Amino acid sequence: MKFDRELLKGTTETFILAVVAAQPSHGYQLVKQLKLKSEGIFQLGEGTLYPILYKLETKGWIKGKWDECAGMRRRRVYRITPAGRRQLTARSEQWDELVRGMALLLGGSINA
């Protein structure tokens, strides 16, 4: 399903924080993990991903470090910071409340 951009505004940062919290990742790996963990529901292109990574790093929520392995391309691996974990916890709590409220309004169940 293609989502309305307005509906997704503000959630992509949370998606990325959740993936990086589970496992430090480089950009391509992040995109793959996001798609895999969401069962294909959420997909980001590089044009969307890298500006968000830069923004999260500027806020101090993730930290990127260049990883150089012999025979492989250099890549930037991102890890969540303590401030990023706090932000993810706060956003997760807000998201739970939002989902509960929407379920109540729409007459559905919050247990999918």
N, C-alpha and C positions, 0 to 999 in steps of 0.2 A: 504494500500500500504506500502510495506517495503522500507524505504529510504536508500540510500547509506550513510554510516557513514561519508564519506568525505563531503557530501552535508550538513549534520547536524552539523558538527563541528562548534563550536562557537555560535550556536543558542540555545543550551540547557540551558545555563546560562540565556539567555533572557526569555525563556519559564518560568523558575522557578521564576525569578524576577517578571514577569507579574502576575503569580498566587499568589505569596506572597503579591504583592502590592494590589491585590483585596481583600485578606483576610488572616490574619495570619493563618498559617497552620502547622501541624505536617507532618512528612514524608508520611505516608499512605494517609492522606487527600490531600496532594499535588499531589500525583500520581493520585488519583481519580479526582481531580479538573482539572488537565492537560488533562486527557483523556476526561472528560465531556465537558470542554470549547472548546476543539479542535474537538469535535464530533468524537472522537476515532482516529483522524489522528496521534496525538502524544501520545506515551506511553513510560514511563520510568520504568525500573526495579530498585529494591533497590540497586543493584550493580552499577548502573550508578548514581542514585540520591544522595546517601549519600556522595560520594566524591565531587560532585558538591556543595552540601550544605556546606560542610566543606570549600571548596575553596571560596565560596561567603562570608562565615562568616569571613574567614581570610582576605579577601579584605575589609571587613567592609561594605559590601552592604546589608547584612542581619544580624540579631541578633537572636540567639537562646536562649531560656530560658526554663528550665525544668518546666513542669506543672504537679502538683500532685493533682489529684482529689480523694476523698474518694471512695474506692471500684474499682478504675480503675488503669490501669498500668500507670506508670510514662512515660511521653512523652515530647519530645523537640519541642516546638512551635517556628516557625520562623516568624519574622516580618521584613519588609523592613526598611532600615535606610534612612535618607536624602541623603546620598551618593549613596545608591542603587536606589533611585527615580531618581536622576540626571542621573545615568548610564542607567536606563531603558528608560528615555526620549531620551537620546542621541542615544541609540540603536534602538529605535522605529523610529526616524527620519532617521537613516541610512537604516533601513529595508525598509521604505517607498520608499526611493530613489532607493534601489536595486530592489524592485518589479517593480517600474516604468521603470527602465532601461531594465530589463528582458522582460517585456511586450512589450516594443518598439522593442527589438531585435527579439523576437519570433513572433511578429505581432499579439499579443493577446491584450485583453482589461485588464486594471488594475482594472476594476470594476467587481468583480466576482458575 
